[in-house]
Amino acid sequence: MNDDRAPEPILCLGEAIVDLVCERELDSPIEADAFVPHFGGALANVAVAAARAGGQVALAGGVGDDDWGSWLRARLTDEGVGLRWFGALEGLRTPVAFVTFGHDREPRFAIYGDGIRAGIESVTGVVEEAVAGAGALAFGSNTLVGEPERELTLRAHGLALERGVPVLFDPNIRPNRWRDLDLAAQLSRAALDGAFLVHANLEEARRITGARDAGPGDAAEALCELGARIAIVTAGPEGAVVRGEASAEIAPAPPVEVVSPLGAGDALFGTMAAAMGHSGWSPQSAAGALGQAVEAASRACRAWGALG
């Protein structure tokens, strides 16, 4: 008998924001003289990357009912991201982030407004239904920063584990979002327990595991020792590795002229999620998907905005 039900989507719990990007290198953010609006938000970027890779995906959260909120929702719709659990909240101002780059091309963020918290809190009444209809749950550390959104994220995490829904976690620890990086590492370690797939850059993996001098492979193995079934650790131009129930590595990464690394990790994570979803969440599929994911990350580096 044919099963005509729609595929269960990867449910991305997190924020969509407007990145206002100064598209040049600066000695100091106060030198910025012009900003260009780009789509942003870590889990929104992941959702778009997964959709571009052919995955069924939905975003859970919210934006304001203002013009910028409409702009973000239209972008998500155009990219094929489901918005059943993503609302336009009356009276809320959509959050914006001013993004500048130093001569190292690393992004610096200044986020304004409480819209991220309000958007995540808007999912409170529907989180059980959303997780129950999901093929996987993806989240990051941004929704672990404050107490209300942390409580909701941990609730979604627990529900996914109870239902056997694969949990996908990307720490994405940004110092500008956390006053206490040790707390960020502690909460990230807790999120590894039972996680199907974890992605971290080398610095994040070292901070979470305490393996300060570990290379990418050892750091990925350390993440698995803390509970992840599959761990991906990226090291910029040095490449990426997969460890755990699958093993692969790409070193070095394909050469690319880097305009900005903004969103590269999100592109990799979303592409991996889509590929593994296509496989029916076979752990072994992570090895074969790594090349495609690294290529997606490389493409993201060719533009100032996260999504090109």
Helices and strands as residue ranges (DSSP letters): E 10-13, E 17-25, G 29-31, E 36-40, H 42-52, E 57-64, H 67-78, E 86-89, E 96-101, E 107-112, H 115-121, G 124-126, H 127-132, E 136-140, G 141-144, H 147-163, E 167-170, H 181-192, E 197-201, H 202-209, H 216-225, E 230-234, G 236-238, E 240-244, E 248-250, H 264-278, H 285-300
